[in-house]
Amino acid sequence: MFLKYRPDGSLVEVLDVKQLMDPFAACLSGRFHAGEEMQDPQSFTKTDLVFPSDEAMPRCWLDPAYHQG
């Protein structure tokens, strides 16, 4: 799955989708998708990522208390 890195618009390949959907995980493992060579994995803060369409991630992926209101 690919998301967009908000600060510069680069695409980020999500390496662990379970981290992405876990509301208790503030960061996830991914790598920039740029150039011809595969980039090294690094940690990304979920709040810095959006869908490629600029739509925000669902609240249930970011907030552990999403069901409380």
Biopython code that builds the backbone (N, CA, C, O; Angstrom):
import numpy as np
from Bio.PDB.StructureBuilder import StructureBuilder

atoms = [
    (1, "MET", "N", (0.849, -1.169, 0.000)),
    (1, "MET", "CA", (0.000, 0.000, 0.000)),
    (1, "MET", "C", (0.895, 1.232, 0.000)),
    (1, "MET", "O", (1.946, 1.256, 0.640)),
    (2, "PHE", "N", (0.461, 2.246, -0.724)),
    (2, "PHE", "CA", (1.215, 3.495, -0.791)),
    (2, "PHE", "C", (0.418, 4.631, -0.155)),
    (2, "PHE", "O", (-0.796, 4.737, -0.332)),
    (3, "LEU", "N", (1.127, 5.471, 0.584)),
    (3, "LEU", "CA", (0.555, 6.684, 1.154)),
    (3, "LEU", "C", (1.433, 7.854, 0.735)),
    (3, "LEU", "O", (2.550, 7.660, 0.257)),
    (4, "LYS", "N", (0.929, 9.058, 0.914)),
    (4, "LYS", "CA", (1.684, 10.261, 0.558)),
    (4, "LYS", "C", (2.233, 10.895, 1.829)),
    (4, "LYS", "O", (1.524, 11.060, 2.822)),
    (5, "TYR", "N", (3.516, 11.246, 1.774)),
    (5, "TYR", "CA", (4.188, 11.936, 2.879)),
    (5, "TYR", "C", (3.806, 13.409, 2.786)),
    (5, "TYR", "O", (4.189, 14.098, 1.841)),
    (6, "ARG", "N", (3.062, 13.878, 3.756)),
    (6, "ARG", "CA", (2.487, 15.220, 3.727)),
    (6, "ARG", "C", (3.508, 16.349, 3.542)),
    (6, "ARG", "O", (3.242, 17.263, 2.762)),
    (7, "PRO", "N", (4.669, 16.328, 4.224)),
    (7, "PRO", "CA", (5.601, 17.462, 4.090)),
    (7, "PRO", "C", (6.100, 17.746, 2.667)),
    (7, "PRO", "O", (6.282, 18.907, 2.299)),
    (8, "ASP", "N", (6.322, 16.696, 1.863)),
    (8, "ASP", "CA", (6.853, 16.987, 0.529)),
    (8, "ASP", "C", (6.106, 16.295, -0.624)),
    (8, "ASP", "O", (6.478, 16.467, -1.785)),
    (9, "GLY", "N", (5.070, 15.524, -0.319)),
    (9, "GLY", "CA", (4.266, 14.890, -1.361)),
    (9, "GLY", "C", (4.835, 13.607, -1.934)),
    (9, "GLY", "O", (4.293, 13.077, -2.904)),
    (10, "SER", "N", (5.915, 13.093, -1.359)),
    (10, "SER", "CA", (6.520, 11.848, -1.840)),
    (10, "SER", "C", (5.645, 10.654, -1.490)),
    (10, "SER", "O", (4.919, 10.670, -0.496)),
    (11, "LEU", "N", (5.724, 9.618, -2.321)),
    (11, "LEU", "CA", (5.005, 8.386, -2.018)),
    (11, "LEU", "C", (5.817, 7.524, -1.069)),
    (11, "LEU", "O", (7.037, 7.418, -1.187)),
    (12, "VAL", "N", (5.114, 6.908, -0.120)),
    (12, "VAL", "CA", (5.733, 6.026, 0.870)),
    (12, "VAL", "C", (5.075, 4.661, 0.755)),
    (12, "VAL", "O", (3.851, 4.545, 0.818)),
    (13, "GLU", "N", (5.894, 3.628, 0.588)),
    (13, "GLU", "CA", (5.389, 2.266, 0.578)),
    (13, "GLU", "C", (5.293, 1.783, 2.021)),
    (13, "GLU", "O", (6.297, 1.752, 2.733)),
    (14, "VAL", "N", (4.102, 1.408, 2.452)),
    (14, "VAL", "CA", (3.888, 0.904, 3.812)),
    (14, "VAL", "C", (4.352, -0.547, 3.848)),
    (14, "VAL", "O", (3.888, -1.370, 3.060)),
    (15, "LEU", "N", (5.272, -0.859, 4.765)),
    (15, "LEU", "CA", (5.827, -2.206, 4.830)),
    (15, "LEU", "C", (5.046, -3.117, 5.775)),
    (15, "LEU", "O", (5.100, -4.338, 5.629)),
    (16, "ASP", "N", (4.330, -2.555, 6.728)),
    (16, "ASP", "CA", (3.557, -3.355, 7.674)),
    (16, "ASP", "C", (2.163, -2.748, 7.811)),
    (16, "ASP", "O", (1.970, -1.772, 8.536)),
    (17, "VAL", "N", (1.208, -3.328, 7.115)),
    (17, "VAL", "CA", (-0.155, -2.798, 7.112)),
    (17, "VAL", "C", (-0.793, -2.915, 8.497)),
    (17, "VAL", "O", (-1.653, -2.106, 8.847)),
    (18, "LYS", "N", (-0.385, -3.908, 9.287)),
    (18, "LYS", "CA", (-0.931, -4.047, 10.647)),
    (18, "LYS", "C", (-0.573, -2.834, 11.503)),
    (18, "LYS", "O", (-1.399, -2.373, 12.291)),
    (19, "GLN", "N", (0.645, -2.311, 11.358)),
    (19, "GLN", "CA", (1.037, -1.093, 12.078)),
    (19, "GLN", "C", (0.169, 0.077, 11.648)),
    (19, "GLN", "O", (-0.222, 0.904, 12.472)),
    (20, "LEU", "N", (-0.126, 0.144, 10.374)),
    (20, "LEU", "CA", (-0.939, 1.233, 9.842)),
    (20, "LEU", "C", (-2.325, 1.249, 10.480)),
    (20, "LEU", "O", (-2.832, 2.313, 10.835)),
    (21, "MET", "N", (-2.929, 0.096, 10.625)),
    (21, "MET", "CA", (-4.292, 0.012, 11.151)),
    (21, "MET", "C", (-4.368, -0.033, 12.673)),
    (21, "MET", "O", (-5.460, 0.059, 13.233)),
    (22, "ASP", "N", (-3.238, -0.173, 13.350)),
    (22, "ASP", "CA", (-3.207, -0.243, 14.812)),
    (22, "ASP", "C", (-3.260, 1.171, 15.399)),
    (22, "ASP", "O", (-2.308, 1.933, 15.237)),
    (23, "PRO", "N", (-4.359, 1.536, 16.080)),
    (23, "PRO", "CA", (-4.464, 2.894, 16.620)),
    (23, "PRO", "C", (-3.478, 3.177, 17.758)),
    (23, "PRO", "O", (-3.271, 4.337, 18.117)),
    (24, "PHE", "N", (-2.872, 2.140, 18.326)),
    (24, "PHE", "CA", (-1.901, 2.328, 19.409)),
    (24, "PHE", "C", (-0.481, 2.536, 18.886)),
    (24, "PHE", "O", (0.414, 2.881, 19.658)),
    (25, "ALA", "N", (-0.265, 2.334, 17.596)),
    (25, "ALA", "CA", (1.047, 2.549, 16.979)),
    (25, "ALA", "C", (1.078, 3.952, 16.376)),
    (25, "ALA", "O", (0.321, 4.251, 15.453)),
    (26, "ALA", "N", (1.949, 4.809, 16.896)),
    (26, "ALA", "CA", (2.053, 6.190, 16.409)),
    (26, "ALA", "C", (2.890, 6.282, 15.137)),
    (26, "ALA", "O", (2.768, 7.243, 14.377)),
    (27, "CYS", "N", (3.738, 5.282, 14.908)),
    (27, "CYS", "CA", (4.618, 5.267, 13.746)),
    (27, "CYS", "C", (4.453, 3.961, 12.985)),
    (27, "CYS", "O", (3.905, 2.985, 13.499)),
    (28, "LEU", "N", (4.937, 3.964, 11.753)),
    (28, "LEU", "CA", (4.915, 2.743, 10.966)),
    (28, "LEU", "C", (6.192, 2.645, 10.151)),
    (28, "LEU", "O", (6.888, 3.636, 9.929)),
    (29, "SER", "N", (6.479, 1.447, 9.716)),
    (29, "SER", "CA", (7.666, 1.191, 8.919)),
    (29, "SER", "C", (7.322, 1.328, 7.436)),
    (29, "SER", "O", (6.332, 0.771, 6.962)),
    (30, "GLY", "N", (8.148, 2.072, 6.722)),
    (30, "GLY", "CA", (7.903, 2.277, 5.307)),
    (30, "GLY", "C", (9.168, 2.726, 4.609)),
    (30, "GLY", "O", (10.218, 2.889, 5.229)),
    (31, "ARG", "N", (9.049, 2.923, 3.303)),
    (31, "ARG", "CA", (10.199, 3.443, 2.541)),
    (31, "ARG", "C", (9.684, 4.328, 1.420)),
    (31, "ARG", "O", (8.627, 4.083, 0.838)),
    (32, "PHE", "N", (10.459, 5.356, 1.137)),
    (32, "PHE", "CA", (10.101, 6.245, 0.039)),
    (32, "PHE", "C", (10.131, 5.469, -1.267)),
    (32, "PHE", "O", (10.984, 4.605, -1.467)),
    (33, "HIS", "N", (9.208, 5.778, -2.141)),
    (33, "HIS", "CA", (9.138, 5.153, -3.453)),
    (33, "HIS", "C", (9.599, 6.201, -4.459)),
    (33, "HIS", "O", (8.795, 6.942, -5.024)),
    (34, "ALA", "N", (10.915, 6.246, -4.668)),
    (34, "ALA", "CA", (11.489, 7.257, -5.553)),
    (34, "ALA", "C", (12.741, 6.704, -6.210)),
    (34, "ALA", "O", (13.490, 5.942, -5.599)),
    (35, "GLY", "N", (12.961, 7.087, -7.441)),
    (35, "GLY", "CA", (14.151, 6.642, -8.150)),
    (35, "GLY", "C", (14.045, 5.186, -8.584)),
    (35, "GLY", "O", (13.002, 4.550, -8.428)),
    (36, "GLU", "N", (15.134, 4.674, -9.129)),
    (36, "GLU", "CA", (15.156, 3.307, -9.639)),
    (36, "GLU", "C", (15.575, 2.302, -8.580)),
    (36, "GLU", "O", (15.239, 1.122, -8.687)),
    (37, "GLU", "N", (16.295, 2.740, -7.568)),
    (37, "GLU", "CA", (16.769, 1.827, -6.529)),
    (37, "GLU", "C", (15.798, 1.817, -5.356)),
    (37, "GLU", "O", (15.188, 2.833, -5.020)),
    (38, "MET", "N", (15.670, 0.638, -4.738)),
    (38, "MET", "CA", (14.806, 0.516, -3.571)),
    (38, "MET", "C", (15.438, 1.267, -2.398)),
    (38, "MET", "O", (16.616, 1.080, -2.093)),
    (39, "GLN", "N", (14.651, 2.108, -1.753)),
    (39, "GLN", "CA", (15.138, 2.917, -0.640)),
    (39, "GLN", "C", (15.169, 2.095, 0.646)),
    (39, "GLN", "O", (14.478, 1.082, 0.756)),
    (40, "ASP", "N", (15.962, 2.525, 1.606)),
    (40, "ASP", "CA", (16.042, 1.846, 2.895)),
    (40, "ASP", "C", (14.786, 2.119, 3.709)),
    (40, "ASP", "O", (14.241, 3.221, 3.653)),
    (41, "PRO", "N", (14.316, 1.122, 4.472)),
    (41, "PRO", "CA", (13.153, 1.341, 5.341)),
    (41, "PRO", "C", (13.458, 2.366, 6.425)),
    (41, "PRO", "O", (14.595, 2.488, 6.883)),
    (42, "GLN", "N", (12.437, 3.089, 6.823)),
    (42, "GLN", "CA", (12.558, 4.046, 7.920)),
    (42, "GLN", "C", (11.210, 4.167, 8.616)),
    (42, "GLN", "O", (10.204, 3.639, 8.143)),
    (43, "SER", "N", (11.202, 4.857, 9.725)),
    (43, "SER", "CA", (9.991, 5.033, 10.523)),
    (43, "SER", "C", (9.309, 6.344, 10.127)),
    (43, "SER", "O", (9.963, 7.376, 9.974)),
    (44, "PHE", "N", (7.983, 6.286, 9.965)),
    (44, "PHE", "CA", (7.191, 7.461, 9.622)),
    (44, "PHE", "C", (6.108, 7.647, 10.677)),
    (44, "PHE", "O", (5.484, 6.679, 11.110)),
    (45, "THR", "N", (5.888, 8.882, 11.087)),
    (45, "THR", "CA", (4.791, 9.201, 11.987)),
    (45, "THR", "C", (3.501, 9.177, 11.177)),
    (45, "THR", "O", (3.427, 9.758, 10.094)),
    (46, "LYS", "N", (2.486, 8.501, 11.709)),
    (46, "LYS", "CA", (1.231, 8.362, 10.966)),
    (46, "LYS", "C", (0.579, 9.703, 10.647)),
    (46, "LYS", "O", (-0.070, 9.837, 9.609)),
    (47, "THR", "N", (0.735, 10.680, 11.503)),
    (47, "THR", "CA", (0.111, 11.983, 11.260)),
    (47, "THR", "C", (0.741, 12.711, 10.076)),
    (47, "THR", "O", (0.163, 13.668, 9.561)),
    (48, "ASP", "N", (1.924, 12.267, 9.639)),
    (48, "ASP", "CA", (2.591, 12.866, 8.475)),
    (48, "ASP", "C", (2.166, 12.208, 7.160)),
    (48, "ASP", "O", (2.656, 12.581, 6.095)),
    (49, "LEU", "N", (1.259, 11.232, 7.231)),
    (49, "LEU", "CA", (0.866, 10.482, 6.043)),
    (49, "LEU", "C", (-0.610, 10.671, 5.726)),
    (49, "LEU", "O", (-1.441, 10.767, 6.628)),
    (50, "VAL", "N", (-0.926, 10.723, 4.449)),
    (50, "VAL", "CA", (-2.306, 10.795, 3.962)),
    (50, "VAL", "C", (-2.408, 9.854, 2.763)),
    (50, "VAL", "O", (-1.394, 9.378, 2.252)),
    (51, "PHE", "N", (-3.630, 9.590, 2.319)),
    (51, "PHE", "CA", (-3.813, 8.813, 1.101)),
    (51, "PHE", "C", (-3.332, 9.641, -0.087)),
    (51, "PHE", "O", (-3.311, 10.869, -0.006)),
    (52, "PRO", "N", (-2.945, 8.993, -1.195)),
    (52, "PRO", "CA", (-2.477, 9.751, -2.368)),
    (52, "PRO", "C", (-3.474, 10.791, -2.874)),
    (52, "PRO", "O", (-3.078, 11.751, -3.535)),
    (53, "SER", "N", (-4.758, 10.612, -2.575)),
    (53, "SER", "CA", (-5.785, 11.577, -2.986)),
    (53, "SER", "C", (-5.887, 12.763, -2.023)),
    (53, "SER", "O", (-6.768, 13.610, -2.175)),
    (54, "ASP", "N", (-4.993, 12.827, -1.038)),
    (54, "ASP", "CA", (-4.958, 13.843, 0.027)),
    (54, "ASP", "C", (-6.056, 13.648, 1.075)),
    (54, "ASP", "O", (-6.269, 14.521, 1.916)),
    (55, "GLU", "N", (-6.744, 12.524, 1.029)),
    (55, "GLU", "CA", (-7.744, 12.214, 2.045)),
    (55, "GLU", "C", (-7.024, 11.737, 3.305)),
    (55, "GLU", "O", (-6.071, 10.962, 3.230)),
    (56, "ALA", "N", (-7.486, 12.202, 4.446)),
    (56, "ALA", "CA", (-6.884, 11.811, 5.722)),
    (56, "ALA", "C", (-7.171, 10.340, 6.023)),
    (56, "ALA", "O", (-8.143, 9.767, 5.531)),
    (57, "MET", "N", (-6.311, 9.749, 6.835)),
    (57, "MET", "CA", (-6.531, 8.363, 7.252)),
    (57, "MET", "C", (-7.728, 8.290, 8.191)),
    (57, "MET", "O", (-8.044, 9.274, 8.860)),
    (58, "PRO", "N", (-8.390, 7.155, 8.253)),
    (58, "PRO", "CA", (-9.533, 7.015, 9.162)),
    (58, "PRO", "C", (-9.113, 7.213, 10.621)),
    (58, "PRO", "O", (-8.017, 6.827, 11.027)),
    (59, "ARG", "N", (-9.983, 7.805, 11.373)),
    (59, "ARG", "CA", (-9.694, 8.086, 12.786)),
    (59, "ARG", "C", (-9.407, 6.806, 13.574)),
    (59, "ARG", "O", (-8.615, 6.825, 14.517)),
    (60, "CYS", "N", (-10.046, 5.695, 13.193)),
    (60, "CYS", "CA", (-9.842, 4.438, 13.912)),
    (60, "CYS", "C", (-8.428, 3.884, 13.719)),
    (60, "CYS", "O", (-8.031, 2.975, 14.447)),
    (61, "TRP", "N", (-7.664, 4.402, 12.765)),
    (61, "TRP", "CA", (-6.269, 4.005, 12.587)),
    (61, "TRP", "C", (-5.324, 4.876, 13.404)),
    (61, "TRP", "O", (-4.159, 4.521, 13.584)),
    (62, "LEU", "N", (-5.809, 6.014, 13.902)),
    (62, "LEU", "CA", (-4.952, 6.982, 14.578)),
    (62, "LEU", "C", (-5.260, 7.166, 16.065)),
    (62, "LEU", "O", (-4.356, 7.441, 16.853)),
    (63, "ASP", "N", (-6.500, 7.019, 16.446)),
    (63, "ASP", "CA", (-6.946, 7.357, 17.795)),
    (63, "ASP", "C", (-7.463, 6.117, 18.528)),
    (63, "ASP", "O", (-8.494, 5.566, 18.142)),
    (64, "PRO", "N", (-6.765, 5.666, 19.584)),
    (64, "PRO", "CA", (-7.225, 4.483, 20.314)),
    (64, "PRO", "C", (-8.605, 4.656, 20.952)),
    (64, "PRO", "O", (-9.273, 3.662, 21.237)),
    (65, "ALA", "N", (-9.040, 5.878, 21.179)),
    (65, "ALA", "CA", (-10.342, 6.132, 21.811)),
    (65, "ALA", "C", (-11.376, 6.590, 20.777)),
    (65, "ALA", "O", (-12.321, 7.300, 21.122)),
    (66, "TYR", "N", (-11.205, 6.194, 19.526)),
    (66, "TYR", "CA", (-12.100, 6.658, 18.462)),
    (66, "TYR", "C", (-13.559, 6.288, 18.706)),
    (66, "TYR", "O", (-14.450, 7.027, 18.287)),
    (67, "HIS", "N", (-13.823, 5.193, 19.356)),
    (67, "HIS", "CA", (-15.190, 4.725, 19.566)),
    (67, "HIS", "C", (-15.911, 5.452, 20.708)),
    (67, "HIS", "O", (-17.105, 5.245, 20.923)),
    (68, "GLN", "N", (-15.192, 6.290, 21.425)),
    (68, "GLN", "CA", (-15.804, 7.010, 22.550)),
    (68, "GLN", "C", (-16.365, 8.376, 22.156)),
    (68, "GLN", "O", (-16.864, 9.111, 23.008)),
    (69, "GLY", "N", (-16.288, 8.705, 20.922)),
    (69, "GLY", "CA", (-16.921, 9.950, 20.548)),
    (69, "GLY", "C", (-16.113, 10.815, 19.733)),
    (69, "GLY", "O", (-16.556, 11.901, 19.358)),
]
sb = StructureBuilder()
sb.init_structure("model")
sb.init_model(0)
sb.init_chain("A")
sb.init_seg("    ")
for serial, (resi, resn, name, xyz) in enumerate(atoms, 1):
    if name == "N":
        sb.init_residue(resn, " ", resi, " ")
    sb.init_atom(name, np.array(xyz, "f"), 0.0, 1.0, " ", f" {name:<3s}", serial, name[0])
structure = sb.get_structure()
